[in-house]
Structures are given as structure tokens and as C-alpha cells.
Amino acid sequence: MSPTASRLSTALTEGDAPSLAYLTDAMLETVVPKGESGKLRARLAAPGSAVGADTLPAGASATFSSGNSSDTSRVLRAPQKIGVWKLAINMGNAVRSVSDFSIITQKPASENRAGKIGLYFIGNWPRRGKTPKADYTPPSGFIEVTPENQNTQLSDHFRMRDFLPHDQANVWPKYLVISLKLIDKLELVLDDLQKHGIDPRGVRVMSGFRTPQYNAGGGETSGRAGLSRHMYGDASDIFIDNDGNGGMDDLNKDGRVDIGDARFILAAVNRVEAAHPSLIGGCGVYVATSAHGPFTHIDTRGYPARW
């Protein structure tokens, strides 16, 4: 039995175990929000920022751990160091670990100097700011992605690595901008597809975050917007590939793989937005080309758009 499991077992027979359960059940609803889908498994935070009530009750403390690093405090604030952290709440002899959720502290955007962080080329965002419809404010921080943490789950079906740009393959660490609101919406779309007979485990992200540099000149650039939502971390292009052939499946069961299957995902997006208006955004369908199969673009720009 692990030390943590042993302490939990012992605590179950002691008076402070019920108070720990009560404390953490109430607290974790705010510290580890699971979103409207109930499937988020990460929270983004600036270093040192509050992630819950400022002070824990008497006798309680929070421990954030990442690899060989740990940070214990009576204040629920994210660690000052950049990284992916696991959280445990301690009270007396009892420990409540949150094993399926990560607190991710981001590198401040001020570290982007001359379009680079370290060896990783990013570029610079256009200075447009907020508009009546959408927010084009440059991101305030970046997730630092390493070979060791790239498989961190953002939600039940999506990992950090799924949303990385496709350039600079051998440069580490990489830097990612992602909106958990988008991840929440994608999970709801997958849930809807499952209700309509589609196995969600085959979801593939064809394009997630794009740095301004990559958006301007990386990969196939035809059809890209200069102010693409991909640069702001709240857009992704997806398809469903349960047969593992690298392209869209025949979702509508008409015997063909074509734009009709992208529209099948669009129909799911429409149903999700009707039920969750806070997640309204853009959705576009794309035909197959010599470079890729049909796919569906989904974003959370804040107003409805279809193409």
C-alpha cells in the first residue's frame, strides 16, 4: 500500500476523516471545475494566482506536486514555478489527492521576446484587441509543453499534444495557447455524436493552436484568415477516424466519405450550441483535398458563424 493510501486508510477511523471529505467535496467544485461537459481535467493559472478560497480551514493545507518539486501552503494559490501540477488536500492524518486533474501554471506572455521563447519561434499577434463581436487580445500566457508532460489530459478525450502546431518538431519545450472553453465544447460535441451512434474515441485534431508564425507560413496556408481563431487557442479542426485510415469516417452511413460527414459533425455542434449558449462560436465544413480528408472547424469566438 502506498504511503498516501495508508494514511487515508488510517484516517477513515479517526475523527477528522469526515471533515476532510466534507472540506474537499465542497472545495474541489471551485478548485477543479469540470466545465459544462463534466469532462475537463485541467485548469490554467498564472503563477501564484488564486485557485480557490484564499485560506484553508484550520489544520488543512494544499500540496501541489510536479515531478520532484512540491509546494505546500495553507493558501490555495498556484505555484510560482511553471509546470503541470497535481493537487492534494491534507487535513490531520488524512490526504485527499486529485489524481485525474492538473493545475497548469503558464509562462507569462512577456517571455515572448522578438517572436521567440527560448529556441521556439512564435511570432507576434496583431494588435487589434477586443471588437464588438470577438476578442483579439494577444494571449496573456503560454503552456510550456515538454516531452515529459505532452500527454497531460486536458479532458477525457484530449491531451495537450493534440493541439500543438505541426512545425519545429525537434524543438523543446514548445508553447501552447488553448482555451478550456473550446475543450469543453468539443467534449459536448463528442457526447452528442455518441448519442447518434458515433464512437468518440476516434476523434482526431487536424489543426489546433497555430502560432502567428505558423499561421502565416506553415503547412498548407490557403484559406487561412489573418486573424484566425486558431492563433487565440479557441479553434480546432477535427474529424472522426475510428477505422484508423487517417481520414474522416463515413459518419452519416451513406456509403461515401465526403463533406456530408463534416456536416454530420456540424449538426452536433448546432445541437450543443442550442443547449449551451455560452459556448456559441463558429463552425465550418471543408471538402477533401489531396492533402487531407473532409473535416469540421469548431471554435468559441462568442458569436454564431457558419460556412
N, C-alpha and C positions, 0 to 999 in steps of 0.2 A: 504494500500500500504506500502511495506517495505521501510525503510529509503533509501536504495540503489536505489530502483525503483523510489522513489520520487525525489531523486537527479538527476537521469537520465532524468526523465520527465521534470524537470525544465531546465536542461542543453540543452535540444533539442531546446529551444527557445533562447539560448544565443550563443554568437559568438564563444565560444571555443568548442562547441559540434562537429562541423565538423572536427576541428583539432584533437580532441580525436579519432574520428572514423578513420581518416587517419593514425594517430600515431599508434593506436593499430592494425589495419589491417596489416600494414607493419611489425610491431614489432612481432606480435604473430606468424608469419610464422617461425621465428627463435626461439622464446621462447618456443612455444608449437608445435614442429614438429609432424605431424600425420603419418609419415612413408610413404612407397610406397603404402600401403593399404589405407591410409587416415583414418584409424580407431584406431590409437594409442590414448590413453587417459592418458598417464603418461610420465614423463621424470625423469630419475635418475640423481642425482647430489651429488657431495661431499659437505659437509657443507662449506658454504662460497664461493663456486665456482661460476664463471660467468655463467649465463643462458641467456645472451643476450648482447646487447650493454652495455659497461661499465657504461655510464652515460645517463640518460634520458634527453630529451629536457627540456628547461627551463619551470618551472611550473608543471612538471609531476613528479609523484612518483609511486612506486610499493609497494603494501601491500601484504605480504604473511600471511595467517591465517591458524591456525590449532587448533580446539577446542577453548580454552580460550586464546591461545597465538597468538600474531601477531607481525609482523616485517615490518616496513615501511622505505623505503630508496629511494634515488634518483639514486641508483646504482642497476642494475638488477643482484643481486647475491643471491644465495640460502641462506636461513637462516643458522645460525651456529648450531642450535639445530636439532637433529634427528627427523624426522617425515614425515607426509603426509600433504602437504600444498596446499591451493588454492591461486590463484593469482588474484589480481585486479589492474588495472592501473587507477590512479587518475590524473585528469588534471582540474584545476579550480574547478568548481562545479560539474563536471561530473565524473562518475565512470564506468569503463568497467570491469566487472567480467568475469572470465573464469571458468564457473561453471562445465564444463564437462571434466576438465583436472586437473591433480595433478602433482606437483613437489615433488618428493620423495627424501629426503636427507638421505643418507646411513651412517650406523655406520662403521667407519674405520676398516679394517681387523686387525689392530694392537690390537683391543679389544679382539680378539680370543686368549685367554691365556690358555695354556695347553689343547687345544682342546675344550674349553668351552667359551661361553659368558654368564655370569650370571649362571643360572641353566640349560641352554640349551647346550646339548652336540653337538658338530660339528665335531670334529676330525681335522686332518691336511692334507693338499693337498700334493701329491707327488711333489718333486722338479724336474720338467722336463723342464719347461719354454717353449719357442717357438721352434717349429720344422719347417722344410721346408713346411709342409702341414697344421699344426694346431697349435693353441696356447694353451699351458697347463700351462700358468702362473696362479698362485692362484688368486682368486678374490681380488680386492682392497677394497671392501666394501660389507656390507650386508644391506638388507632392514629389518627394525625392524617391525615385524608383531604382532599386539595386537588383542585381541577380538574386540576392537572398530574399528580398521582400516582394518581388514582382507578382507572385501568386497570391498575395493577400486578397481575400474576398471582400469586394465592395458590397455584394449582396449574394443571395443564394446562387445566382447563375453567372455573375460577372466578377472578374478579377481585375486588378489594376493593369496588368499586362495587356488585357483585351483592348485598351483604349490608347495605347502608345502609338505615336507616329511610326511610319514604316521606314524612316531613314536612320542614319547613324547607328546601324545595327551593333557595332562593336564599341560604342562609346557608353561608358557607365560612370557615374549614375546618370539616369535620364530624368527629365522633369515633365510632369503631367498636370494638366488642369482638367478637373472633372466636376460636374455638378451632380450631387447626390439626388437632386430633384429629377434629373434625367434618368438616373439608375432606377429610382422609384417607379417612374413611368414605364420604363422598359419591363420591369418585373410585372407590372399590372397588365401590360400588353401580352406578355408570355402567359400569364394566368388566364387571360381571355382566350388566347389561342388554344390553350389546353382544354378549355371548356368546349371548344369547337373541334376537338379531335386531333390537335397537333401536339406532338411531344416537344416540350420546350427545351429539352436538353440539347437539341441540335442547333440552338441559336449561335450565330457567328457574327462578330462585329467586323465588317469590312473596312470601316473607317470610323475612328473615334476622334480623339483630340488631334488637332493639327497646330503645330507652332506656326506663327506668321511666316517664318522662312519656308516651311514645308508647304503651306497653303499656296504660296506664291510660285514655287518652282519644283516641288517634289512630286514624283509619281505622275499620274495622269491628271493634268490640271484643267482640261476642258470642262466647262460648265461650272467651275467653282466661282463663288461670289467673293469679291474682295473683302467683304465684311462677313465671311462665312461664320455661322454659329459654331462650327467645329473649332474655331480659334478660341472660343469662350467656354469650351468644355461642356456645353449643354446640347450637343447634337451627336448623333451616330447614324451610320448606315448599316443596316442589318439584313440578314437573310436566314432562313432555316435550312439546315443541311443534316438531316438525320441519316441519310444514306452514305455520308462521308465522301461524296464525289467532288467536294469543293465548291459546289454551286447550290442555288436555290432548289428546294424540293417542289414537287407538284402538290401544292397545298390545297388547291381547290378541286383536285381529283378530276380534271378534265382531260387527262392524258397528255398534257403538254406542260413544259416549263417555260413560262413567258411572263409578261407584265401582269397578267391576271393573278399570278401568285403574289406579286408585290402588292396588288390591290387587296388581296385577302388579308394581308397584314394591315393595310390602311383601314380596312373595315374594323379591325380590332382596335386600332388607335382611336377611331371615331367613337366607339362604344366606351372606351376608357375615358376620353375627354368629357363625354356626356355625364359620366358618373363622378369624375374628379376634375371639376373646372379649374382648380388651382394648378393643374398640370397642362393646361392648354398650350399648344405651340404649333409648329409646322410639321407637315408630313408630305413627302413627295415620293412618287414611284418612278422607277427607272428601268428601261429596257436593257436586255443583254447586249453586250458588245463583244469584240474579240478578246477584250481584257478581263471581262467579268460577266457573271450571270445577272439576272434581274435582282433588284434589291429595293429596300424601302428606307427612306430617310425619316428620322424621328427627332424632334427637338422640343425644348420647353422655352421658347422665346417669349412667351407671355401673351401672345395673341394668335388667333387661328390663321393658318396659311396652308393652302393646298396647291400642289402642282403635279 
